[in-house]
């Protein structure tokens, strides 16, 4: 199961843009 959360950060001048991608992966543990 993968969860992806993209965040867009805009610069002060309004031209620069940064994309922050956070990803979380959940794996099931087998006993």
PASE-6834 format. One record per residue: residue number from 1; x, y, z of N, C-alpha, C, CB in turn. Coordinates in steps of 0.001 Angstrom, whole numbers, plus 500000, padded with zeros to 6 digits. Glycine has a CB too. Layout:
{nr:NUM | n_X:X | n_Y:Y | n_Z:Z | ca_X:X | ca_Y:Y | ca_Z:Z | c_X:X | c_Y:Y | c_Z:Z | cb_X:X | cb_Y:Y | cb_Z:Z}
...
***
This chain:
{nr:1 | n_X:500854 | n_Y:498808 | n_Z:500000 | ca_X:500000 | ca_Y:500000 | ca_Z:500000 | c_X:500885 | c_Y:501235 | c_Z:500000 | cb_X:499036 | cb_Y:500009 | cb_Z:501229}
{nr:2 | n_X:500691 | n_Y:502068 | n_Z:499014 | ca_X:501518 | ca_Y:503270 | ca_Z:498909 | c_X:500649 | c_Y:504512 | c_Z:499000 | cb_X:502318 | cb_Y:503273 | cb_Z:497594}
{nr:3 | n_X:501082 | n_Y:505438 | n_Z:499830 | ca_X:500375 | ca_Y:506719 | ca_Z:499940 | c_X:501295 | c_Y:507811 | c_Z:499429 | cb_X:499927 | cb_Y:507008 | cb_Z:501416}
{nr:4 | n_X:500788 | n_Y:508620 | n_Z:498521 | ca_X:501604 | ca_Y:509693 | ca_Z:497955 | c_X:500942 | c_Y:511034 | c_Z:498220 | cb_X:501818 | cb_Y:509486 | cb_Z:496439}
{nr:5 | n_X:501748 | n_Y:512004 | n_Z:498674 | ca_X:501205 | ca_Y:513325 | ca_Z:498978 | c_X:502106 | c_Y:514393 | c_Z:498373 | cb_X:501064 | cb_Y:513530 | cb_Z:500508}
{nr:6 | n_X:501721 | n_Y:514928 | n_Z:497210 | ca_X:502526 | ca_Y:515979 | ca_Z:496600 | c_X:502155 | c_Y:517355 | c_Z:497144 | cb_X:502362 | cb_Y:515956 | cb_Z:495087}
{nr:7 | n_X:503167 | n_Y:518143 | n_Z:497483 | ca_X:502945 | ca_Y:519507 | ca_Z:497969 | c_X:503615 | c_Y:520477 | c_Z:497011 | cb_X:503492 | cb_Y:519691 | cb_Z:499421}
{nr:8 | n_X:502888 | n_Y:521521 | n_Z:496634 | ca_X:503455 | ca_Y:522530 | ca_Z:495734 | c_X:503722 | c_Y:523799 | c_Z:496535 | cb_X:502496 | cb_Y:522821 | cb_Z:494528}
{nr:9 | n_X:504969 | n_Y:524213 | n_Z:496539 | ca_X:505350 | ca_Y:525423 | ca_Z:497249 | c_X:505737 | c_Y:526484 | c_Z:496231 | cb_X:506516 | cb_Y:525149 | cb_Z:498241}
{nr:10 | n_X:505122 | n_Y:527629 | n_Z:496333 | ca_X:505401 | ca_Y:528697 | ca_Z:495376 | c_X:506362 | c_Y:529707 | c_Z:496000 | cb_X:504089 | cb_Y:529396 | cb_Z:494928}
{nr:11 | n_X:507307 | n_Y:530175 | n_Z:495207 | ca_X:508302 | ca_Y:531125 | ca_Z:495691 | c_X:507697 | c_Y:532497 | c_Z:495918 | cb_X:509455 | cb_Y:531225 | cb_Z:494713}
{nr:12 | n_X:508503 | n_Y:533372 | n_Z:496531 | ca_X:507998 | ca_Y:534717 | ca_Z:496841 | c_X:507776 | c_Y:535527 | c_Z:495572 | cb_X:508972 | cb_Y:535456 | cb_Z:497768}
{nr:13 | n_X:508656 | n_Y:535326 | n_Z:494588 | ca_X:508525 | ca_Y:536104 | ca_Z:493355 | c_X:507344 | c_Y:535618 | c_Z:492518 | cb_X:509818 | cb_Y:536024 | cb_Z:492533}
{nr:14 | n_X:506838 | n_Y:534437 | n_Z:492848 | ca_X:505669 | ca_Y:533926 | ca_Z:492134 | c_X:506035 | c_Y:533174 | c_Z:490866 | cb_X:504744 | cb_Y:535058 | cb_Z:491792}
{nr:15 | n_X:507324 | n_Y:533045 | n_Z:490588 | ca_X:507726 | ca_Y:532328 | ca_Z:489385 | c_X:508296 | c_Y:530958 | c_Z:489729 | cb_X:508751 | cb_Y:533143 | cb_Z:488599}
{nr:16 | n_X:509032 | n_Y:530913 | n_Z:490836 | ca_X:509662 | ca_Y:529644 | ca_Z:491203 | c_X:508654 | c_Y:528744 | c_Z:491893 | cb_X:510882 | cb_Y:529879 | cb_Z:492113}
{nr:17 | n_X:508714 | n_Y:527478 | n_Z:491546 | ca_X:507817 | ca_Y:526511 | ca_Z:492182 | c_X:508606 | c_Y:525283 | c_Z:492588 | cb_X:506655 | cb_Y:526121 | cb_Z:491236}
{nr:18 | n_X:508309 | n_Y:524817 | n_Z:493762 | ca_X:508958 | ca_Y:523597 | ca_Z:494241 | c_X:507887 | c_Y:522555 | c_Z:494525 | cb_X:509818 | cb_Y:523874 | cb_Z:495515}
{nr:19 | n_X:508181 | n_Y:521328 | n_Z:494164 | ca_X:507240 | ca_Y:520248 | ca_Z:494435 | c_X:507871 | c_Y:519309 | c_Z:495455 | cb_X:506858 | cb_Y:519483 | cb_Z:493125}
{nr:20 | n_X:507210 | n_Y:519166 | n_Z:496594 | ca_X:507692 | ca_Y:518262 | ca_Z:497636 | c_X:506806 | c_Y:517028 | c_Z:497612 | cb_X:507684 | cb_Y:518946 | cb_Z:499054}
{nr:21 | n_X:507425 | n_Y:515885 | n_Z:497371 | ca_X:506649 | ca_Y:514647 | ca_Z:497314 | c_X:506981 | c_Y:513789 | c_Z:498533 | cb_X:506936 | cb_Y:513868 | cb_Z:495995}
{nr:22 | n_X:505947 | n_Y:513515 | n_Z:499301 | ca_X:506114 | ca_Y:512633 | ca_Z:500453 | c_X:505447 | c_Y:511302 | c_Z:500137 | cb_X:505515 | cb_Y:513269 | cb_Z:501750}
{nr:23 | n_X:506189 | n_Y:510228 | n_Z:500316 | ca_X:505606 | ca_Y:508915 | ca_Z:500034 | c_X:505761 | c_Y:508020 | c_Z:501256 | cb_X:506272 | cb_Y:508263 | cb_Z:498790}
{nr:24 | n_X:504691 | n_Y:507307 | n_Z:501564 | ca_X:504713 | ca_Y:506373 | ca_Z:502679 | c_X:504289 | c_Y:505005 | c_Z:502167 | cb_X:503786 | cb_Y:506851 | cb_Z:503837}
{nr:25 | n_X:505101 | n_Y:504014 | n_Z:502447 | ca_X:504754 | ca_Y:502659 | ca_Z:502014 | c_X:504550 | c_Y:501771 | c_Z:503246 | cb_X:505862 | cb_Y:502069 | cb_Z:501084}
{nr:26 | n_X:503428 | n_Y:501058 | n_Z:503237 | ca_X:503124 | ca_Y:500155 | ca_Z:504342 | c_X:503251 | c_Y:498722 | c_Z:503845 | cb_X:501699 | cb_Y:500423 | cb_Z:504919}
{nr:27 | n_X:504010 | n_Y:497934 | n_Z:504590 | ca_X:504171 | ca_Y:496530 | ca_Z:504215 | c_X:503658 | c_Y:495648 | c_Z:505343 | cb_X:505654 | cb_Y:496203 | cb_Z:503895}
{nr:28 | n_X:503004 | n_Y:494594 | n_Z:504944 | ca_X:502436 | ca_Y:493672 | ca_Z:505928 | c_X:503487 | c_Y:492645 | c_Z:506328 | cb_X:501172 | cb_Y:492970 | cb_Z:505366}
{nr:29 | n_X:503664 | n_Y:492505 | n_Z:507626 | ca_X:504658 | ca_Y:491553 | ca_Z:508102 | c_X:504041 | c_Y:490182 | c_Z:508255 | cb_X:505261 | cb_Y:492013 | cb_Z:509427}
{nr:30 | n_X:504738 | n_Y:489203 | n_Z:507699 | ca_X:504258 | ca_Y:487828 | ca_Z:507832 | c_X:504940 | c_Y:487193 | c_Z:509036 | cb_X:504531 | cb_Y:487001 | cb_Z:506534}
{nr:31 | n_X:504161 | n_Y:486618 | n_Z:509914 | ca_X:504728 | ca_Y:485999 | ca_Z:511123 | c_X:505555 | c_Y:484745 | c_Z:510809 | cb_X:503607 | cb_Y:485639 | cb_Z:512094}
***
